[in-house]
Amino acid sequence: IQQRPGTKEIVFLDKNANIVVDGKTTFELKSFDSERRETHSLGLALEGSEDFCWVDKNKLLMASGNDLYLRKVNKGIEWEKVGTFTYPGYGTISRISISPNGKKIALALHRLQE
């Protein structure tokens, strides 16, 4: 659950309806406008992923494996791969966060067993 920057909307993954895309479960991204008390669909989350982070009012980041994806929610439903991150001893991306000024991204990676 995250607030969409520059709005009164709270965005969440609706897990009430499991959707399978390319053999992976995904969920619908929804926003709740706290002023109007209305819920709207923002489309599907990235397949097999649950953690997301807002870059700004219209750009959303999600990860799958070691790949980071961006989606412009005001322009369409496609996720665009923007980078791949690997670090010795670590596996897939598990969490994403962005600094308040939008200039730095923090990624948490699963530690591999030795």
Secondary structure, DSSP 8 states (H G I E B T S, - for coil): -EE-TTSSEEEEEEEEEEEEETTEEEEEEEEEETTTTEEEEEEE--TT---EEESSSSEEEEEETTEEEEEETTT-S--EEEEE---TTEEEEEEEEE-TTSS-EEEEEEE---
